[in-house]
Amino acid sequence: MPRTPVLTPRAQDFPRWYQDVVAKAELADNGPVRGTMVIRPYGYGIWERMQAGMDARIKATGAENAYFPLFIPESYLHREAEHVEGFSPELAVVTHAGGKQLEEPVVVRPTSETVIGEFMGKWINSHRDLPLLLNQWANVVRWELRPRIFLRTSEFLWQEGHTAHASEADAAAYARRILHEVYEDFMRTELAIPVVVGRKTKRERFAGATNTLALEAMMGDGKALQMGTSHELGQNFARAFDISYTDADQRQQHVWTTSWGSSTRMLGGLIMSHGDDAGLRVPPKLAAVQVQVMVVKGSDDGSVEAAARGLHAELAATGVRVRLDDRVDTPFGRRAVDAELKGIPFRVEVGPRDLAEGRVTLARRVLGTKEQHPISAVAAAITAAITADQAELYRQAEQRLTDRTAEVDTVEDAVAATADGWARLPWSALGDEGEARIAGQGVTVRCLVRADGSVPDTDDPAQDPDLIAVLARAY
């Protein structure tokens, strides 16, 4: 009898495949309130690795972690008109608490520009207080009409950075530093996901920002996913919250602010970028569990179990994140399928037959291969494979991005190309009117880049004729 597939094939139904992976790889479940999610330990372990990698990079730019309240007075949002207008449909508002109606409704944090702006206004007095570089790891709520775990949920986890600077140039430079040194570097080197980095159009810009920079990634079905953003806020929030300082000449000046964020959406991107019909594939550098040492079958004298424990200890001593699976009461095939579903990069399979010959089997999830190694050489083989398989995942994703991005000259060709990939069209051939028109067909300008792939300083084609619009259907 043929075996029933564990997952829906990607080519048959990509969204259903995604849901299957989330559930069967034990990443997350739907929460009890529509649009919420419960992140399971295995999924949260990956998120913790993401946090660690991002946090180290954020701190390297000089930012410090802080925490601000979940509840924000509704009046704060109304101080910056464009900001509240942009978020109004997504707000969750508390009107009753403690058994009575509140004097002023409070908003459940959708983002923290307003509350952080309030405290920046208190903390900044002199040019000596600048720059003020803050970051927080928190949850936020944006009421989602069409939720999908990790991609669009009413509550999600993220980091949000907020900074204040003495000059527009300093703020702009810092926003780009975060974009490249934190987000782009992390996504390329640890997530193994190639990203297109560019400037958002006015239509797609963050509410209240003067400029939004973004990183877009191509998923396995050719759609785009926004992986992170970095915003220049100009002096909009500084004026609304009176964030001002006395400069070296004793003149009163408003600061220039930025904000930037990335979220658990990256987990969704990881699944859709690297996953295959067998499940998740986690980049070796990122994986919470890099190696699973597995006892294939126990032995009467305990030699197989002892060898597995010895390998586990040896690998752990080298710094590899390793887990021992000696559950011989569970069939090996079931355990191996589970490890594949979860995308554990390497399995070291220890069985009596191989052990009698002084060797073990190394299964590599990224390559889908198995190879035999002497027990004494397996640690070195895994160290080399971590680097090689990380690079291979990136190569595969980059190849997909290259193969499925079309260079086009007309709007019609661009829309056609987005049926299963991306299009690059001169911005001068599309413009604001064309952007509004294609939006009705489910196509958006993900970002603007220069012809050489660099991030532009303007969205005006009259100032920069080399502007290219990157078009795609998106999550």
C-alpha positions in Angstrom: 0.0 0.0 0.0 1.5 3.4 -0.9 2.4 5.7 2.0 0.2 8.7 2.6 2.2 11.9 2.2 3.0 13.7 5.4 2.7 17.1 3.8 0.6 18.6 1.0 3.1 19.0 -1.9 4.1 22.6 -2.5 3.3 22.5 -6.2 -0.2 21.3 -5.4 -1.2 23.9 -2.8 1.6 26.1 -1.4 -0.6 27.8 1.3 -1.8 24.4 2.6 1.8 23.1 2.5 2.8 26.0 4.7 0.1 25.3 7.2 1.1 21.7 7.3 4.7 22.5 8.0 3.8 24.9 10.8 1.6 22.3 12.5 3.5 19.1 11.8 7.0 20.5 12.5 5.5 21.7 15.8 6.3 25.3 15.3 3.0 26.9 16.4 -0.7 26.6 16.9 -3.6 28.9 16.5 -4.4 30.7 19.7 -7.9 30.8 21.3 -8.6 34.3 20.0 -8.8 34.6 16.2 -5.6 35.9 14.8 -3.4 35.0 17.8 -0.8 32.2 17.9 0.9 29.9 20.4 4.5 29.5 19.5 5.6 26.0 20.5 9.0 25.2 22.1 10.7 24.1 18.9 9.5 27.2 17.0 10.4 29.5 19.9 13.9 28.0 20.0 14.4 29.2 16.4 13.0 32.6 17.3 15.4 32.8 20.3 18.3 32.2 17.9 17.0 34.9 15.7 16.7 37.2 18.7 20.3 36.5 19.7 21.7 37.2 16.2 19.8 40.4 15.8 20.3 41.6 19.3 24.1 41.3 19.0 24.1 43.3 15.8 21.7 46.0 17.2 23.9 46.5 20.2 27.0 46.7 18.0 25.4 49.9 16.4 25.3 51.5 19.9 21.6 50.9 20.6 20.5 49.8 24.1 17.5 47.7 25.1 14.6 49.2 27.1 10.9 48.4 27.6 7.9 50.6 27.2 4.2 50.0 28.2 1.8 47.8 26.3 -1.0 50.3 26.8 -0.8 53.7 25.2 -3.2 56.6 25.8 -5.4 57.0 22.7 -4.6 60.7 22.7 -1.0 60.0 22.0 -1.8 58.5 18.6 -3.9 61.6 17.6 -0.9 63.9 18.0 0.6 62.7 14.7 -2.4 62.7 12.2 -0.8 60.6 9.5 0.3 58.0 12.0 -3.1 57.4 13.6 -4.8 57.5 10.2 -2.5 54.7 9.0 -3.1 52.5 12.0 -6.8 53.2 12.8 -8.2 50.0 11.1 -5.8 47.8 13.0 -6.1 49.3 16.5 -7.4 47.3 19.5 -8.8 49.8 22.0 -9.6 49.1 25.7 -12.5 51.2 26.9 -13.4 49.3 30.2 -11.1 48.0 33.0 -11.5 47.4 36.7 -15.3 47.1 36.2 -15.8 50.6 34.9 -15.4 52.7 31.8 -12.0 54.4 31.4 -11.9 58.2 31.4 -9.6 57.9 28.3 -9.5 54.8 26.1 -6.1 53.1 25.8 -4.7 51.5 22.7 -3.0 48.1 22.8 0.5 48.8 21.4 0.5 48.6 17.5 4.0 50.2 17.5 5.7 52.5 20.0 6.7 55.7 18.2 4.2 57.7 20.2 4.9 56.4 23.7 8.6 56.4 23.2 8.4 59.9 21.7 6.7 61.1 24.9 9.6 59.8 27.0 12.2 61.0 24.6 10.7 64.5 25.1 11.4 64.1 28.9 14.9 62.6 28.6 16.4 64.8 25.9 17.4 68.3 26.9 20.9 69.0 25.5 22.9 68.1 22.4 25.0 66.1 24.8 22.0 63.7 25.2 22.2 62.8 21.5 22.0 60.5 19.8 19.6 58.5 21.9 19.5 54.9 20.5 16.8 52.6 21.9 15.5 49.2 21.1 12.9 47.0 22.7 11.8 43.4 22.3 8.1 43.2 22.7 4.7 42.0 21.5 2.4 44.3 19.4 -1.2 44.0 18.4 -2.6 44.9 14.9 -6.1 43.5 14.4 -5.7 41.3 11.4 -8.7 40.4 9.1 -7.0 37.5 7.3 -4.6 35.9 9.8 -1.9 33.4 8.9 0.5 32.1 11.5 3.8 34.0 11.6 2.9 36.0 8.5 -0.1 38.0 9.6 -1.3 37.6 13.2 -3.2 40.0 15.4 -0.5 39.7 18.0 3.2 39.1 17.1 6.6 39.4 18.6 9.2 41.8 17.3 12.0 44.2 18.0 11.4 47.9 17.4 14.2 50.4 17.4 13.6 54.2 18.0 16.4 56.8 17.8 16.8 60.5 18.1 19.5 62.5 16.4 20.8 66.1 16.2 20.7 66.3 12.4 18.7 64.9 9.5 21.9 63.5 7.9 22.9 61.6 11.1 19.4 60.1 11.4 19.4 59.0 7.7 22.8 57.5 8.1 21.8 55.5 11.2 18.6 54.2 9.5 20.8 52.9 6.6 23.3 51.4 9.1 20.5 49.4 10.7 19.2 48.4 7.3 22.6 47.0 6.1 24.6 46.1 9.2 21.8 44.6 11.2 19.0 43.4 8.9 20.7 42.6 5.6 23.7 41.0 7.3 21.6 38.8 9.5 19.2 37.8 6.8 22.0 36.9 4.4 24.5 35.3 6.7 22.2 33.5 9.3 18.8 33.1 7.6 20.6 32.3 4.3 18.0 34.4 2.5 19.0 36.8 -0.2 17.1 40.1 0.1 16.5 43.0 -2.3 17.1 46.2 -0.3 15.4 49.4 -1.5 13.3 52.4 -0.8 9.5 52.2 -0.5 7.3 54.4 -2.7 5.1 57.1 -1.1 2.1 54.8 -1.4 3.9 52.0 0.6 5.7 54.3 3.1 5.2 53.8 6.9 2.5 56.1 8.3 4.3 59.3 9.6 7.6 58.6 7.9 9.5 60.7 5.4 11.3 57.7 4.0 11.0 53.9 4.4 13.7 51.5 3.5 12.8 47.8 3.3 14.2 44.3 2.7 12.2 42.0 0.4 12.7 38.3 0.0 11.3 35.9 -2.6 9.4 32.9 -1.2 9.3 29.4 -2.8 6.2 30.2 -4.7 7.6 33.4 -6.2 5.7 35.8 -4.0 7.4 38.5 -1.9 7.7 38.9 1.8 8.7 42.1 3.5 11.4 40.9 6.1 12.2 44.2 7.8 11.9 48.0 7.5 13.9 51.0 8.6 12.2 54.4 8.7 13.3 58.0 8.7 10.7 59.9 10.5 12.0 63.4 9.9 10.8 65.8 12.6 7.1 64.7 12.5 7.1 62.9 15.8 9.6 65.4 17.4 7.2 68.3 16.8 4.2 66.2 17.9 5.9 65.3 21.2 8.1 68.3 21.6 11.3 66.3 21.5 13.8 69.2 21.4 17.3 70.0 22.7 19.6 73.0 23.2 22.4 72.9 20.7 26.0 74.0 21.2 25.0 77.6 20.4 22.2 77.5 23.0 19.5 77.4 20.4 16.4 75.2 20.8 16.1 72.6 18.1 13.8 69.6 17.3 15.5 66.2 17.0 15.3 64.0 13.9 14.0 60.5 14.6 14.1 57.0 13.1 12.3 53.7 13.8 13.0 50.2 12.5 11.7 46.8 13.1 11.6 43.1 12.3 9.3 40.4 13.6 8.3 36.7 13.9 7.4 37.2 10.2 11.0 36.1 9.6 10.0 32.7 10.8 7.4 32.5 8.1 10.0 33.7 5.6 12.4 31.0 6.7 9.7 28.3 6.2 8.6 29.5 2.7 12.1 30.3 1.5 13.9 27.1 2.4 11.2 24.5 3.0 10.6 21.5 0.7 8.1 18.7 0.3 9.7 16.9 3.3 9.2 20.0 5.6 11.3 22.7 7.1 15.0 23.2 6.3 16.7 25.3 9.0 20.0 27.0 8.1 22.8 25.2 10.2 24.1 28.5 11.6 20.6 29.4 12.9 19.3 26.1 14.1 18.5 25.7 17.8 19.3 22.0 17.3 22.1 21.6 14.7 22.7 17.9 15.2 20.5 15.1 16.4 22.4 12.0 17.5 20.0 9.1 17.0 20.2 5.5 18.3 18.8 3.5 15.4 18.4 0.3 17.4 19.5 -0.5 21.0 22.0 -3.3 21.8 22.0 -5.9 24.5 25.3 -4.8 25.9 24.5 -1.1 25.7 27.4 -0.4 23.4 25.2 1.5 20.8 23.7 3.7 23.5 27.1 4.4 25.0 28.6 5.3 21.6 25.7 7.7 21.0 26.2 9.4 24.3 29.9 9.7 23.6 29.3 11.4 20.3 26.8 13.7 21.9 29.3 14.7 24.5 32.1 15.1 21.9 29.9 17.3 19.6 28.7 19.4 22.6 32.3 20.1 23.6 33.0 21.5 20.2 30.2 24.1 20.6 27.8 22.3 18.3 24.1 22.5 19.5 23.3 18.9 19.7 20.5 16.7 21.0 20.5 13.0 21.9 17.6 10.9 20.7 17.8 7.4 22.3 14.0 6.7 22.3 14.4 3.1 21.1 10.7 2.4 22.1 9.7 4.7 19.2 10.3 3.4 15.7 13.4 4.9 14.1 11.6 5.7 10.8 9.0 7.8 12.7 11.8 9.7 14.5 13.8 10.3 11.3 10.7 11.7 9.5 10.0 14.0 12.5 13.6 15.3 12.4 13.2 15.9 8.6 9.9 17.7 9.2 11.6 20.0 11.7 14.5 20.7 9.4 17.2 19.6 11.8 20.3 20.1 9.6 22.2 16.9 10.6 21.3 13.5 11.9 24.1 11.2 13.2 22.6 7.7 13.1 24.2 5.2 15.4 23.3 1.5 14.8 24.8 -1.8 15.8 25.8 -2.8 12.2 27.6 0.4 11.4 29.1 0.5 14.9 30.6 -2.9 14.5 32.6 -1.4 11.6 33.6 1.7 13.5 31.4 4.1 11.6 28.2 6.1 11.7 25.8 7.5 9.2 25.6 11.3 8.7 22.3 12.5 7.1 22.4 16.1 5.7 18.9 17.7 5.6 19.9 20.5 3.2 21.4 18.1 0.6 19.0 15.2 1.3 22.0 12.9 1.3 23.5 10.2 3.7 27.2 9.5 4.0 29.3 7.2 6.1 32.1 8.4 8.4 34.4 6.8 10.9 33.3 7.7 14.4 36.5 9.5 15.0 36.0 11.8 12.0 32.3 12.7 12.3 32.8 15.8 14.4 35.1 17.3 11.8 32.7 16.3 9.0 29.9 18.1 10.7 32.0 21.3 11.3 32.7 21.4 7.5 29.2 20.6 6.6 27.7 23.4 8.7 29.6 25.9 6.5 28.9 24.1 3.2 25.2 23.5 3.8 24.6 27.1 5.0 26.2 28.3 1.7 24.1 25.8 -0.3 20.8 27.0 1.1 21.7 30.6 0.2 22.8 29.5 -3.3 19.5 27.8 -3.9 17.5 30.8 -2.7 19.6 33.2 -4.7 19.3 31.0 -7.8 15.5 31.1 -7.5 15.5 34.9 -7.1 17.7 35.2 -10.2 15.7 32.7 -12.3 12.3 34.1 -11.4 13.0 37.9 -11.7 12.2 39.3 -15.2 13.6 42.5 -16.6 10.7 44.2 -18.4 9.9 47.4 -20.2 6.1 47.7 -20.0 3.5 47.6 -17.2 1.7 44.7 -18.9 4.8 42.6 -19.1 5.5 43.4 -15.4 2.1 42.2 -14.3 2.4 39.0 -16.4 5.8 38.3 -14.9 4.4 38.5 -11.3 2.2 35.4 -12.0 5.1 33.3 -10.7 7.9 35.7 -9.9 9.1 39.3 -9.7 9.5 42.0 -12.3 12.0 44.9 -12.6 10.5 47.8 -14.5 11.9 51.4 -14.9 10.1 53.5 -12.3 9.6 56.2 -15.0 7.5 53.7 -17.0 5.2 53.1 -14.0 5.0 56.1 -11.8 2.4 56.9 -9.1 -0.6 56.4 -11.4 0.6 53.0 -12.7 1.3 51.9 -9.2 -2.3 52.6 -8.1 -3.5 50.8 -11.2 -1.6 47.6 -10.7 -2.6 47.5 -7.0 -6.1 46.7 -8.2 -4.6 43.6 -9.8 -2.9 42.4 -6.6 0.6 43.6 -7.7 2.6 46.0 -5.6 5.9 47.9 -5.9 7.9 46.2 -3.2 10.7 48.7 -3.3 12.7 51.0 -5.6 16.3 50.3 -6.3 18.9 51.8 -8.6 19.8 50.0 -11.8 23.0 48.7 -10.1 20.9 47.3 -7.2 21.9 50.0 -4.7 19.5 51.8 -2.4 18.4 55.1 -4.0 18.4 58.5 -2.3 15.2 59.6 -4.0 11.9 58.3 -5.4 11.8 61.0 -8.0 12.7 59.7 -11.5 13.5 63.2 -12.6 16.3 63.3 -10.1 17.5 59.8 -10.7 16.7 58.2 -14.1 18.2 54.9 -13.0 15.3 54.1 -10.6 13.9 50.6 -11.0 10.6 49.4 -9.5 10.6 45.8 -8.1 7.1 44.5 -8.6 5.6 41.3 -7.1 2.5 39.8 -5.5 3.1 39.7 -1.8 2.1 38.1 1.5 
